[in-house]
């Protein structure tokens, strides 16, 4: 599948710059500072966050509450994303990524988070007043498939 090319190449450049800021903000979030990530979210009531720990938050107030609480317990040294798909149109965009987080084990600190973690993440964005904003983030813990690969047969 080939990602759609926006009618305006400046739209793609603009989105790529936003995506770089998003990835940097995710690093800040995973090191305890939710402010940069929160600044990228839409403030509308229709935003949705489906966190890896389950459930969902609807509306910016709920989303920001969970992100602030989660940041208190996170301290990852490294975070990077592997992009699987990016689709950008004039006013909407979507990414599918695998996010990797890791930290050096510290036996003196208790944390609910493992030392290495990978997430499957789908994020939907829209342009609001000329600025890209996050509208939906759905993440779950990445696990390898536990069955043989499907083999196609022809008649």
KAPE-V828681 format. One record per residue. RES is the residue in one small letter. SS is DSSP state (~ for helix, > for strand, _ for the rest). Layout:
<<RES	SS> <RES	SS>>
This chain:
<<x	_> <x	_> <x	_> <x	_> <x	_> <x	_> <x	_> <x	_> <x	~> <x	~> <x	~> <x	~> <x	~> <x	~> <x	~> <x	~> <x	~> <x	~> <x	~> <x	~> <x	~> <x	~> <x	~> <x	~> <x	~> <x	~> <x	~> <x	~> <x	~> <x	~> <x	_> <x	_> <x	_> <x	_> <x	~> <x	~> <x	~> <x	~> <x	_> <x	_> <x	>> <x	_> <x	_> <x	_> <x	_> <x	_> <x	_> <x	>> <x	>> <x	>> <x	_> <x	_> <x	_> <x	_> <x	_> <x	_> <x	>> <x	>> <x	_> <x	~> <x	~> <x	~> <x	~> <x	~> <x	~> <x	~> <x	~> <x	~> <x	~> <x	~> <x	~> <x	~> <x	_> <x	_> <x	_> <x	_> <x	_> <x	>> <x	>> <x	>> <x	>> <x	>> <x	>> <x	>> <x	>> <x	>> <x	>> <x	>> <x	_> <x	_> <x	_> <x	>> <x	>> <x	>> <x	>> <x	>> <x	>> <x	>> <x	>> <x	>> <x	>> <x	>> <x	_> <x	_> <x	_> <x	_> <x	_> <x	_> <x	_> <x	_> <x	_> <x	_> <x	_> <x	_> <x	_> <x	>> <x	>> <x	>> <x	>> <x	>> <x	>> <x	>> <x	>> <x	>> <x	>> <x	>> <x	>> <x	>> <x	_> <x	_> <x	>> <x	>> <x	>> <x	>> <x	>> <x	>> <x	>> <x	>> <x	>> <x	>> <x	>> <x	_> <x	_> <x	_> <x	_> <x	_> <x	_> <x	_> <x	_> <x	_> <x	_> <x	_> <x	_> <x	_> <x	_>>
